[in-house]
């Protein structure tokens, strides 16, 4: 018999409370669970935490309040609480005179873990809003732009639509960005002309890249959009959510204008890197222009003077606690999470939301009739207005509230880390101020910078490859594949024409295309171009089919929002093609043995099933190749996502094996000159 005495002197502090582990004991076999006797002193609580095990709390004595994710309940002696894996929980002793004691028992369960980690498409069952930042219409988009949020959001949107889920991909053009009038001065044109002409260029580039948005809004072309922004502003102003401050502002005596945003150059006051006004793309932190170092006017290169001016500010610090609570729920990458934590720890700044300028949405107040609304303030109501336009375009009875006021909907935002402060801090806080019941984004999908030949893409130095240049010369899907293959997801990656050529030749042509053409040749040669029915199954066939199923599961996970990685998808599919090709080669010997013909039919059918799955799995990234392969396999139904791979039908008529899926690009790349 083994008996332990609980000695409070042996208790340790865990999760902010007193705990004594009571399993396992010395000289006693380890049980399949962990257990602990816990004490919470009056007025104290355990720290909110989660873990991968299932857990039970049995309240022995006292009473308190337990919070599990978004649910709160009172508990007392005799209550038993079950906690799912990864549920965030804390327990508070809300008395001032008596200890709350409970027994905690936890265990690992692979089924529980699998269920907890299951982020399948059922999470998108209602409606999903997908957004990407509106690009500034001051030029074409280069590959650095396209490789991040725009292609990423398109891939995710296509993934959902393959499952017949309701999703809407929204972006626009950032017409009132300060870079527009700067470009207009350089071109000797009006800002409106620049926004309109380059806005059309951007639309054409999206089309060439097969980036299909459900709604692309143009702020400068919509009176309703402008009204919505101003109404949003007036609600915050009338409710006292904005404050007036008289502050120093930069003024260029030579250009006779106030400087902010694109009109300013200098060094970031936080990381000391080169930066434009109001925000640093290197460290992601905001500035107020006057706190920058070595500041100059970007137009004339002179040092500006300082003038005192009145502006409206949004006090972010008022939303510190709400943002902290929000960050417990939203999914984001480590780099962005560290930025958010740093900003909260350092103290959130007041953000200037009006600037003295003649280009932008006017501040609807007589006392500020010479000022416009800051474009990053505009972005918060802008997404609501754009959602309204999109939903009414497709579903006339819906409005922006269908998604932004509905917890059953999903809101997934794609953006570069350099915009992290705006999307993860400023815009959510503005939405909180506007309506406390707003359904804020569920997932932030971020990307880092893509470099070109190990240098930053630079418009001013001409160090760039423009979207229209490359997509007019090289098949779209081959570009999309390579951009997915090198997508800068968690760190900077590099684009080089040499690596692009090598990947296209070695992966797409030598491996993918050779395998598919060889497979079609076998079906034409042995079965007169008709897919065979499945015959006898062996252990080899079962093993290969399990490989197909595993790949489908892994690729599906890599497409999901909270683990989104086209880079991972391309690598999984490269390995999938390699294994499928190797299986086909190893099985070909069966075809010459009469007694094994039935086995060989199963081998061919499974290899064709593998090709079918490739067409489905790569469809979000390479939609045109996917359709061509689907047609070659003789399948007449539309492409649909399959969570469990279905064996290809027999008696389908495949097309000729002479179909060329991919083209060499070496000569085309010579025309893409990089300075």
KOLSERO-295750 format. One line per field, with one value per residue (C-alpha): residue number from 0; x, y, z. Coordinates in steps of 0.001 Angstrom, whole numbers, m for minus. Layout:
// KOLSERO-295750
nr	c(NUM;...)
x	c(X;...)
y	c(Y;...)
z	c(Z;...)
This chain:
// KOLSERO-295750
nr	c(0;1;2;3;4;5;6;7;8;9;10;11;12;13;14;15;16;17;18;19;20;21;22;23;24;25;26;27;28;29;30;31;32;33;34;35;36;37;38;39;40;41;42;43;44;45;46;47;48;49;50;51;52;53;54;55;56;57;58;59;60;61;62;63;64;65;66;67;68;69;70;71;72;73;74;75;76;77;78;79;80;81;82;83;84;85;86;87;88;89;90;91;92;93;94;95;96;97;98;99;100;101;102;103;104;105;106;107;108;109;110;111;112;113;114;115;116;117;118;119;120;121;122;123;124;125;126;127;128;129;130;131;132;133;134;135;136;137;138;139;140;141;142;143;144;145;146;147;148;149;150;151;152;153;154;155;156;157;158;159;160;161;162;163;164;165;166;167;168;169;170;171;172;173;174;175;176;177;178;179;180;181;182;183;184;185;186;187;188;189;190;191;192;193;194;195;196;197;198;199;200;201;202;203;204;205;206;207;208;209;210;211;212;213;214;215;216;217;218;219;220;221;222;223;224;225;226;227;228;229;230;231;232;233;234;235;236;237;238;239;240;241;242;243;244;245;246;247;248;249;250;251;252;253;254;255;256;257;258;259;260;261;262;263;264;265;266;267;268;269;270;271;272;273;274;275;276;277;278;279;280;281;282;283;284;285;286;287;288;289;290;291;292;293;294;295;296;297;298;299;300;301;302;303;304;305;306;307;308;309;310;311;312;313;314;315;316;317;318;319;320;321;322;323;324;325;326;327;328;329;330;331;332;333;334;335;336;337;338;339;340;341;342;343;344;345;346;347;348;349;350;351;352;353;354;355;356;357;358;359;360;361;362;363;364;365;366;367;368;369;370;371;372;373;374;375;376;377;378;379;380;381;382;383;384;385;386;387;388;389;390;391;392;393;394;395;396;397;398;399;400;401;402;403;404;405;406;407;408;409;410;411;412;413;414;415;416;417;418;419;420;421;422;423;424;425;426;427;428;429;430;431;432;433;434;435;436;437;438;439;440;441;442;443;444;445;446;447;448;449;450;451;452;453;454;455;456;457;458;459;460;461;462;463;464;465;466;467;468;469;470;471;472;473;474;475;476;477;478;479;480;481;482;483;484;485;486;487;488;489;490;491;492;493;494;495;496;497;498;499;500;501;502;503;504;505;506;507;508;509;510;511;512;513;514;515;516;517;518;519;520;521;522;523;524;525;526;527;528;529;530;531;532;533;534;535;536;537;538;539;540;541;542;543;544;545;546;547;548;549;550;551;552;553;554;555;556;557;558;559;560;561;562;563;564;565;566;567;568;569;570;571;572;573;574;575;576;577;578;579;580;581;582;583;584;585;586;587;588;589;590;591;592;593;594;595;596;597;598;599;600;601;602;603;604;605;606;607;608;609;610;611;612;613;614;615;616;617;618;619;620;621;622;623;624;625;626;627;628;629;630;631;632;633;634;635;636;637;638;639;640;641;642;643;644;645;646;647;648;649;650;651;652;653;654;655;656;657;658;659;660;661;662;663;664;665;666;667;668;669;670;671;672;673;674)
x	c(0;1260;m105;1010;521;m111;2392;1812;5539;6145;3721;5128;3832;2369;141;82;m1378;m153;98;1300;1795;327;1333;3656;5238;8592;8567;5026;4405;3641;m125;m1522;m2481;m1103;m2719;m2263;m3829;m4340;m5026;m6174;m5982;m8880;m9050;m6471;m6786;m4799;m3111;m5005;m3296;m3927;m2249;m2610;m4011;m7620;m8212;m10724;m11099;m12913;m13761;m13043;m13805;m14739;m16289;m15185;m15555;m14079;m13456;m12978;m12328;m15318;m17491;m17750;m19477;m19672;m18425;m18481;m17607;m18691;m18552;m16551;m15313;m14115;m11603;m10902;m7367;m6106;m9017;m7766;m8893;m8454;m10093;m10658;m11370;m13882;m14160;m12109;m11996;m11610;m9211;m10545;m9123;m9499;m8062;m6715;m6323;m4967;m4176;m2993;m5468;m4565;m8229;m8795;m5638;m6698;m10107;m8569;m6164;m8821;m9210;m11104;m13415;m16359;m14896;m15869;m19420;m21216;m19391;m15705;m14353;m10818;m9002;m5694;m4383;m5415;m2232;m1216;m2006;1328;2721;2421;2785;6140;6760;7508;3934;2332;4163;2661;m944;m2467;m1465;m1832;m5407;m6292;m4959;m6932;m10105;m9815;m9278;m12575;m14495;m13351;m15374;m18460;m18025;m19227;m16160;m15550;m12076;m11924;m9239;m9151;m6853;m5451;m6400;m5848;m2430;181;2357;m217;282;4039;3936;1654;4240;6914;4741;3282;m221;m3097;m3383;m6744;m5259;m2438;m4820;m7134;m4461;m2367;m5512;m6354;m2793;m3134;m6468;m4885;m1955;m4295;m6108;m2873;m1776;m5134;m5703;m9477;m11163;m14850;m14754;m12075;m13172;m12057;m12522;m12180;m15056;m17649;m19649;m21179;m17688;m16690;m19942;m19393;m15880;m17061;m20011;m17632;m15420;m18343;m19579;m16176;m15898;m19380;m18814;m15592;m13388;m11006;m8901;m7568;m3902;m1756;1488;4638;4321;6870;6615;8736;9346;10584;7606;5177;3424;3149;4976;3793;3795;5402;6541;9020;12257;14583;15432;13038;13199;12855;15203;17183;16641;15702;11999;9189;6850;4249;5509;8659;8407;11526;10478;6767;6459;4651;6099;4668;7154;8616;10245;12185;15945;17695;14301;14075;11484;11449;10546;13288;15687;15610;15310;11761;10844;8493;5066;2491;m818;m4004;m4947;m7271;m5679;m6928;m5732;m4737;m3815;m7523;m7854;m4842;m6831;m9292;m6440;m4770;m7968;m8338;m4798;m5689;m8183;m6773;m4322;m1109;2524;5312;6867;3591;2747;6109;5473;2045;3469;6279;3856;1586;4511;6040;2683;498;830;m1788;m2132;m2620;m5639;m5874;m3260;m3058;m3334;m5527;m5522;m7663;m11077;m11950;m12463;m16211;m15716;m15557;m12697;m10604;m11604;m7960;m7288;m7919;m8365;m5241;m5449;m4809;m7778;m9769;m8856;m10953;m14309;m13064;m13193;m16734;m17837;m16153;m17765;m21118;m20529;m19379;m22246;m24866;m23270;m23791;m26472;m28788;m30220;m26869;m24765;m21348;m22950;m23533;m19833;m18524;m21351;m21731;m19605;m20577;m18655;m14897;m12673;m9202;m6782;m3666;m958;2784;4532;5449;1727;1409;868;m2042;m3858;m3189;m3350;m4790;m7647;m8929;m8875;m10809;m13388;m13638;m14252;m16875;m18860;m18002;m19805;m17658;m16480;m12780;m10518;m10021;m6673;m3862;m1852;1372;4405;7893;9736;10672;14066;15293;18795;19324;18468;15255;12834;13249;11091;13373;16462;14566;15494;12222;10376;6959;3873;2779;6271;6592;2977;2855;5966;5700;2719;847;734;4477;5040;2406;4036;7476;6150;4384;7550;9612;6810;8378;6157;8212;11435;12720;13244;14868;13715;16309;15735;18332;16548;13204;14548;16128;12955;10788;13061;13951;10653;7789;9180;11551;9507;5859;5506;7611;5630;2253;3197;4634;1435;m779;1477;932;m2853;m2818;m515;m2045;m5688;m6315;m6610;m9352;m8891;m9022;m11264;m9680;m8647;m7012;m5496;m2183;m337;1627;m1583;m2900;372;346;m3278;m2431;332;m2263;m4569;m1725;m716;m4307;m4478;m1142;m1843;m5299;m3725;m1206;m4070;m6010;m5857;m4207;m1379;m1404;1724;1756;5487;4690;2055;4532;7085;4506;3331;6878;7398;3960;4888;8232;6570;3823;6378;8474;5386;4481;7977;8103;4695;5325;6845;3427;1998;3985;2858;m526;m1348;m702;m2743;m5479;m2913;m1507;m4942;m5120;m1625;m2561;m5871;m4116;m1480;m4256;m5949;m2711;m2721;m6344;m5452;m2574;m5049;m7251;m4522;m2648;m5779;m5618;m2045;m2130;m5758;m5012;m2681;m5220;m8003;m5773;m4765;m8403;m9421;m6579;m7843;m11234;m13174;m16301;m17437;m16148;m13102;m14134;m12039;m11822;m10878;m10897;m9418;m11892;m10504;m10721;m13558;m12892;m13796;m12862;m11361;m8058;m6676;m3460;m224;1259;m298;2383;1673;4638;6837;10561;11140;14858;14472;11625;13662;16393;13919;13328;16172;17034;19231)
y	c(0;3495;6535;10153;12987;16399;18827;22461;23145;20903;22805;24699;27660;26610;28795;31371;29048;26442;22882;19510;16761;13484;11187;9570;8304;6806;2995;3101;2487;5679;6048;7044;10428;13334;14725;17589;18894;22653;25548;29037;31618;34080;36753;35000;33117;30761;32263;31708;28876;25977;22640;19649;17255;16709;17689;17362;19707;18294;21071;19735;22781;26424;28213;30393;31337;29399;30921;28583;30342;32749;31005;31896;29879;29756;26525;25092;22034;18835;20271;18471;20489;18879;20847;20115;20056;23594;25314;28433;28295;29984;29527;32376;32206;35033;34805;36788;34246;30651;28627;27096;23565;21214;18095;18401;15265;15390;12836;12590;11279;11123;11351;14447;15975;15209;16787;19855;20349;19755;23076;21683;23572;23261;26420;28280;26953;30324;33055;33875;37328;37369;40688;41887;45467;47822;48553;52147;53160;54874;52190;48566;45783;44016;40421;41517;42796;39860;37090;38097;38946;39104;35670;34203;35431;34238;30746;30569;31846;29223;26539;27462;27724;24228;23090;25101;27334;30937;33147;36681;37996;41785;44304;47690;50538;52905;55992;58541;57293;60092;58310;59182;62996;62441;60409;62997;65730;63595;62910;66441;65034;65373;62871;61714;60976;58990;57024;56244;55238;53090;51677;50262;48914;47125;45599;44314;42828;40973;39578;38460;36757;34934;36710;36807;39041;38982;42737;45308;48658;52047;54708;57661;56321;55758;58481;55849;54799;58370;58939;55750;56846;60269;58806;56430;59384;61493;58698;58465;62262;62780;60045;61669;58831;61321;64015;67338;68155;71100;69537;70315;69475;69365;72114;72455;76126;75283;73114;75211;72194;70159;66858;63444;59871;59561;63192;62555;60596;60005;57364;55472;56691;53069;50951;53773;52226;54340;55102;57197;59181;57718;54118;52026;49006;47480;47221;47826;50600;53924;57418;60925;62273;64942;62239;60864;61371;63262;64119;65717;66563;63735;66040;68667;67094;70151;70031;71075;73638;73063;74679;74192;72901;71374;67818;65061;61991;58524;57518;53887;53417;53474;50095;48400;45905;45131;44466;42147;40128;40081;38762;35716;34703;35801;33550;35275;34472;34852;37948;39850;38632;39872;43293;43525;42551;45099;47880;47007;46780;50073;51860;52490;55958;58474;58264;61398;60744;64092;65740;69076;68178;68719;65018;62629;62318;65701;65893;66686;69496;73223;73687;71188;72153;72204;68642;65136;61803;59661;56736;54196;55616;55346;51655;50669;51868;51219;47455;47739;49842;47463;44450;46190;46777;43202;41485;43663;42854;39117;38884;41875;41401;41316;44166;44496;43462;39969;39320;42054;41604;37831;35463;32575;34179;34044;37019;36242;39102;38768;41454;41998;42299;45897;46722;44733;47715;48987;45673;44158;47269;50431;49019;46572;49387;51690;48948;48478;52195;52178;49188;47012;44051;44006;40563;41252;39152;35541;34994;37305;35694;37666;37497;38946;40673;38962;40128;40243;38855;39289;42993;44789;45435;49135;51167;54184;52151;50113;46963;45162;42710;44090;41940;42745;42148;38624;37468;38573;36503;33372;31049;32320;29049;28534;31956;31289;27963;29487;32434;29898;27783;30731;32579;34651;33297;33441;34956;36897;34830;35558;35599;34970;34338;31557;29692;30222;28655;25768;25004;25167;22795;20330;20192;21049;19745;16926;15519;16553;16620;13521;11492;12583;12011;8590;7687;8775;6806;3640;4056;4688;1752;m886;178;2016;5367;4214;4194;636;m487;m1372;m5007;m6979;m5088;m6002;m4584;m2404;m876;m233;1405;3655;4619;5522;7765;9555;9996;11299;13823;15051;15566;17393;19598;20458;21546;23713;25507;26213;29795;29147;27107;28651;27786;27544;26960;23789;22778;22942;20859;18269;17999;17700;14724;13382;13439;11779;8959;8527;8336;5811;3698;3697;2622;m168;m1547;m1612;m5119;m6542;m5629;m8304;m11177;m12620;m13896;m10412;m8338;m7838;m6433;m4194;m2704;m1635;m133;1944;2962;4131;6015;7744;8490;10094;12285;13151;14188;16299;18191;18856;19641;22099;23822;26807;27552;26469;26701;26461;23460;21815;22171;20888;17795;17216;17333;14967;12441;12489;13638;15585;16774;20095;19911;19560;19152;15597;15054;11322;10575;8820;6216;7426;5882;3194;3602;7284;8400;10174;12682;12359;11983;14666;17410;19778;20902;23229;25286;26098;29682;30261;32480;34440;35133;36770;39519;40270;42606;43257;46274)
z	c(0;m882;942;489;2926;1363;2856;1889;2318;m683;m2914;m5904;m7889;m11252;m13453;m10647;m7960;m5442;m6790;m5579;m8155;m6855;m9729;m10408;m7171;m6591;m7003;m8436;m12168;m14101;m14603;m18048;m16648;m14660;m11532;m9141;m5919;m6375;m4030;m5033;m2271;m1738;m4457;m6640;m9927;m12105;m15154;m18439;m20324;m22677;m23431;m25694;m23095;m22077;m18435;m15574;m12607;m9539;m7074;m3568;m1442;m1904;m4851;m7737;m11388;m14288;m17726;m20695;m24009;m24241;m21629;m17912;m15187;m11393;m9773;m6263;m4235;m5996;m9548;m12246;m15235;m18470;m20571;m24234;m25589;m26364;m24609;m22813;m19189;m15821;m12410;m9918;m6202;m5846;m2048;440;3267;2077;m89;m3297;m3630;m6560;m8108;m11684;m13796;m17352;m20052;m23623;m26171;m29854;m30876;m28752;m30165;m33739;m33143;m31514;m34403;m37063;m38856;m41813;m44113;m41730;m40151;m43316;m43541;m43416;m45338;m45562;m46310;m47710;m48021;m49425;m49056;m51847;m53838;m54471;m58078;m58761;m61075;m62083;m59517;m59397;m58354;m54803;m54525;m56290;m54427;m51083;m50227;m53718;m54972;m51491;m51057;m54562;m53803;m50557;m52235;m54977;m52323;m50656;m53911;m54919;m51908;m52970;m49933;m49890;m50035;m51239;m52088;m51824;m52605;m54313;m55178;m52560;m54574;m51795;m50727;m50503;m53080;m55754;m55723;m55415;m58635;m60207;m59572;m61214;m64279;m64451;m64248;m61787;m58912;m60271;m63687;m62073;m59846;m62754;m65265;m62926;m61351;m64772;m65132;m61779;m62799;m66018;m64090;m61739;m64771;m66457;m63224;m62946;m59626;m59588;m57030;m56284;m55856;m56676;m55310;m56637;m53911;m56269;m58372;m55636;m53911;m51624;m50525;m49659;m47742;m45735;m44714;m43586;m41648;m39879;m38965;m37713;m35446;m33754;m33573;m32114;m29519;m28328;m29603;m31272;m29615;m30886;m30424;m31448;m32588;m34596;m38293;m41103;m43691;m46841;m47607;m51116;m52142;m50065;m48539;m45361;m45403;m44273;m45574;m48995;m48989;m46165;m46056;m43147;m40582;m38365;m34740;m33546;m35661;m37371;m40824;m43845;m43713;m45146;m42950;m40556;m40647;m41066;m43351;m41783;m38119;m38669;m36059;m36602;m36337;m36380;m38989;m36693;m34562;m37554;m37836;m40666;m42126;m45582;m48197;m50704;m53576;m53247;m50718;m48419;m44643;m43697;m41071;m38145;m37800;m35078;m36423;m35012;m35933;m34801;m33225;m32385;m28856;m29322;m25666;m24775;m26507;m24961;m22882;m25676;m28079;m25576;m25309;m29088;m29573;m27463;m30146;m33497;m35342;m36467;m37151;m34598;m36215;m36144;m32647;m31361;m32949;m31304;m27924;m28219;m29136;m26208;m23782;m24937;m24772;m27796;m29345;m30417;m34199;m36293;m38517;m40328;m42527;m44305;m47979;m51035;m52061;m50062;m48474;m46894;m43140;m42863;m40315;m41065;m38590;m40577;m44106;m45257;m44043;m45339;m43569;m43180;m45629;m42879;m40971;m44213;m44460;m41413;m42779;m46311;m45826;m44464;m47433;m49889;m48217;m48544;m52263;m52826;m51020;m52680;m56022;m55458;m52767;m52817;m49306;m47517;m46165;m44519;m41216;m42627;m42045;m39772;m37232;m37511;m35439;m37737;m40599;m41105;m41799;m43172;m43899;m46058;m45838;m45658;m42299;m43156;m42812;m39601;m37270;m39331;m39768;m36362;m34163;m35714;m37819;m35156;m32558;m34905;m35443;m31658;m31270;m34025;m32736;m29743;m31377;m34497;m35649;m36095;m38365;m37310;m39033;m40153;m42960;m43334;m45585;m45477;m48335;m51579;m52803;m56385;m56877;m53111;m53225;m52334;m55178;m55996;m58343;m58167;m59148;m61733;m59803;m60390;m62607;m63419;m63441;m66967;m68361;m66996;m67377;m71021;m71808;m69659;m69057;m66013;m64100;m64382;m62789;m60109;m59249;m58786;m56753;m54515;m54353;m53048;m51226;m48378;m45615;m42418;m43725;m46713;m49834;m53164;m56780;m59456;m63142;m63072;m60258;m61976;m65172;m63250;m61259;m64349;m66249;m63487;m61584;m63916;m67209;m66263;m63369;m63606;m67384;m68041;m65508;m66874;m70507;m69677;m67816;m70719;m73097;m71034;m71096;m74850;m75528;m73260;m72986;m76288;m74492;m72086;m68316;m66905;m64068;m60739;m60485;m57716;m54736;m53128;m50119;m52541;m53845;m50351;m49371;m52441;m51873;m48267;m49628;m51787;m48786;m46614;m49265;m49592;m45818;m45656;m48662;m47318;m44052;m45918;m47683;m44466;m43232;m39873;m41427;m44921;m46893;m50703;m50301;m48366;m50947;m53821;m51949;m50931;m54528;m55861;m53549;m54494;m58201;m57461;m55505;m58119;m60912;m58968;m58286;m61976;m62985;m60421;m61465;m65225;m65057;m64156;m67549;m69361;m67115;m68097;m64611;m63167;m65624;m63026;m60581;m63291;m63989;m60351;m60583;m63647;m62091;m58928;m60896;m62843;m59523;m58404;m61540;m60845;m57298;m58600;m60781;m57745;m55222;m57438;m58797;m56389;m57499;m61173;m62348;m66082;m65802;m63503;m66065;m68878;m66899;m65871;m69530;m70506;m67976;m69672;m66595;m67481;m64028;m62643;m60392;m56741;m53623;m52291;m48658;m49317;m52751;m55033;m57454;m61038;m63044;m65605;m69277;m69491;m72810;m72202;m74659;m76616;m74688;m76934;m74794;m73550;m70029;m69563;m71869;m71714;m70583;m71133;m74208;m72634;m69512;m71587;m72410;m68709;m67968;m64324;m63624)
